[in-house]
């Protein structure tokens, strides 16, 4: 039986409503009190102003229904619009302090937790009646968990600051391709700007993890 005492029990289970909630975070505003009382928190957000895309990671893990969702946004005709999102069981968020990879191991330096992508709505509208999806670009994003040594991620040519809890989401736009596009190169940087590890466009393991694996099996 659904509880009418929870004002978002119905609404927060809707993708449309989640998209509206994320717009507050995208604008740099604190969530309204009714959302905070419902237990929804903004884990992380990112905006690439030049590309006209953004992403917001929402979590509500302590109450029902559970929410762990990345919402995607695109600037269409001058306004930010919610263009979809996705959740995953891997998107586990905890406010507990992150530990250094020097203690937990190299594999914890940069952990890819999943992502989502969809065709550009702005490209579709700009092309009018030309309804050929292969000519539309992609709006995409990915979530990561990083170790305490990491202060920011270099995503292509720009840098995304990492929140204190170590969970971060990055957004980007890719040109038209027939298949889901590769992500831009992701580089984890330390406080001094030093490169700690890198993740290629199509890889699932970062360079630090690969080096540790090769060393363990005697290839280095």
C-alpha positions in Angstrom: 0.0 0.0 0.0 1.4 3.4 -0.9 1.8 6.0 1.8 0.0 9.2 1.2 2.1 10.8 4.0 5.1 10.9 1.8 4.6 13.8 -0.7 7.1 12.3 -3.1 6.2 8.7 -2.8 4.3 9.0 -6.1 6.1 11.9 -7.7 9.7 10.9 -7.1 9.1 7.5 -8.7 8.4 9.4 -12.0 11.2 10.1 -14.3 9.6 13.4 -15.2 9.6 14.5 -11.6 13.2 13.4 -11.1 14.1 15.6 -14.1 12.4 18.6 -12.5 14.3 18.0 -9.2 17.6 17.9 -11.0 17.0 21.2 -12.7 17.3 22.9 -9.2 20.8 21.4 -8.8 21.8 22.3 -12.4 20.9 25.9 -11.6 23.1 25.8 -8.5 20.1 26.1 -6.1 19.4 24.2 -3.0 16.6 21.7 -3.3 13.2 22.9 -2.0 12.4 21.8 1.5 9.8 19.2 0.4 12.4 17.3 -1.6 14.9 17.4 1.2 12.3 16.2 3.7 11.6 13.3 1.3 15.2 12.3 1.7 16.5 13.2 -1.8 20.0 14.4 -2.0 22.2 15.7 -4.9 25.2 13.5 -5.0 27.0 15.4 -7.7 26.3 17.6 -10.8 28.2 18.8 -13.8 27.6 21.2 -16.6 29.6 21.7 -19.8 28.3 25.2 -20.7 30.1 25.3 -24.1 28.6 22.0 -25.2 25.2 22.8 -23.7 24.9 19.6 -21.7 24.7 18.7 -18.0 24.1 15.8 -15.6 22.8 15.5 -12.0 23.2 12.4 -9.8 20.3 12.0 -7.3 20.1 9.6 -4.4 17.5 8.6 -1.9 18.8 5.5 -0.4 17.4 5.6 3.1 13.7 5.7 2.3 11.3 4.1 -0.1 11.0 4.1 -3.0 14.8 4.0 -3.4 16.2 6.5 -6.0 19.7 6.3 -7.5 19.5 8.1 -10.8 21.6 10.1 -13.1 19.5 12.7 -15.0 20.7 14.2 -18.3 20.1 17.7 -19.5 20.6 19.6 -22.7 20.2 23.3 -23.6 17.5 23.3 -26.3 16.5 26.6 -27.9 18.2 28.5 -25.0 16.6 26.5 -22.2 17.8 23.6 -20.1 15.6 20.5 -20.8 15.6 17.1 -19.1 16.4 14.6 -21.9 16.4 11.3 -20.0 18.5 9.4 -17.5 19.3 6.0 -16.0 20.0 4.2 -12.8 22.0 1.2 -11.8 22.6 -1.1 -8.9 26.2 -0.1 -9.1 25.4 3.5 -8.3 25.8 3.0 -4.6 26.4 6.2 -2.7 27.5 6.7 0.9 28.5 9.8 2.7 31.2 8.0 4.6 34.7 9.5 4.1 36.7 8.1 1.2 39.9 6.4 1.8 43.2 6.8 -0.1 44.2 4.3 -2.8 47.5 3.9 -0.9 45.4 2.0 1.7 42.6 0.4 -0.3 44.7 -0.4 -3.4 45.2 1.0 -6.9 41.9 -0.3 -8.2 40.1 2.2 -6.0 41.8 5.3 -7.5 39.2 5.7 -10.3 36.2 3.4 -10.4 33.7 3.7 -13.3 30.2 3.2 -12.0 28.2 3.4 -15.2 26.7 6.0 -17.4 24.0 6.7 -20.0 23.7 8.3 -23.4 20.9 9.5 -25.8 20.5 11.3 -29.1 20.7 15.1 -29.0 17.4 16.8 -28.9 18.9 20.2 -29.8 20.4 18.6 -33.0 17.0 17.1 -33.9 15.2 20.4 -33.5 17.9 22.3 -35.4 17.5 20.0 -38.4 13.7 20.5 -38.6 12.0 17.8 -40.6 15.2 15.9 -41.3 14.4 12.9 -39.0 17.5 10.9 -39.5 18.9 10.0 -36.0 22.3 9.2 -37.5 22.7 12.9 -38.0 22.0 13.8 -34.4 24.8 14.0 -31.9 24.9 12.3 -28.5 24.3 13.7 -24.9 26.2 11.4 -22.5 27.4 11.2 -19.0 29.2 8.8 -16.6 29.6 8.4 -12.8 32.8 7.7 -11.0 34.0 7.0 -7.4 37.5 8.2 -6.7 40.1 7.8 -3.9 41.1 10.5 -1.5 44.2 11.4 -3.5 42.0 12.7 -6.4 40.9 16.3 -6.4 39.5 16.7 -9.9 38.9 14.8 -13.1 40.1 16.1 -16.5 37.4 15.3 -19.0 38.7 16.1 -22.5 39.9 19.7 -22.2 38.1 20.7 -19.0 38.3 19.9 -15.3 35.5 18.7 -13.0 36.0 19.2 -9.3 35.4 16.1 -7.1 33.1 16.5 -4.1 34.5 15.7 -0.7 32.7 12.3 -0.6 34.5 11.2 -3.8 31.5 10.5 -6.0 31.4 12.6 -9.3 29.4 12.7 -12.5 30.7 14.1 -15.8 28.7 15.2 -18.8 29.7 15.6 -22.5 28.3 15.9 -26.0 29.6 13.7 -28.8 29.2 14.1 -32.6 26.9 11.9 -34.6 27.8 8.2 -34.9 25.8 5.2 -35.7 26.7 3.5 -32.4 26.8 4.8 -28.9 29.9 7.1 -28.8 33.0 6.5 -26.7 33.5 8.8 -23.7 36.3 11.4 -23.7 39.6 10.5 -22.0 39.2 10.7 -18.2 42.3 11.7 -16.2 42.4 11.7 -12.3 44.5 14.5 -11.0 46.0 15.1 -7.6 46.1 18.4 -5.6 49.4 19.3 -7.3 48.0 18.6 -10.8 49.9 15.4 -11.1 48.3 12.6 -13.2 47.3 9.7 -10.9 45.6 7.5 -13.4 43.8 7.6 -16.8 40.8 5.9 -18.4 40.6 5.6 -22.1 37.5 6.2 -24.3 36.6 2.6 -24.5 38.4 1.0 -21.5 36.8 -0.4 -18.4 40.0 -0.3 -16.3 42.2 2.7 -15.7 46.0 2.6 -16.3 46.9 2.3 -12.6 44.7 -0.8 -12.2 46.2 -2.3 -15.4 49.7 -1.7 -14.1 48.9 -3.4 -10.8 47.4 -6.4 -12.6 50.3 -6.8 -14.9 52.7 -6.6 -12.0 50.7 -9.2 -10.1 50.9 -11.7 -13.0 54.6 -11.0 -13.6 54.3 -9.0 -16.9 56.1 -6.0 -15.4 
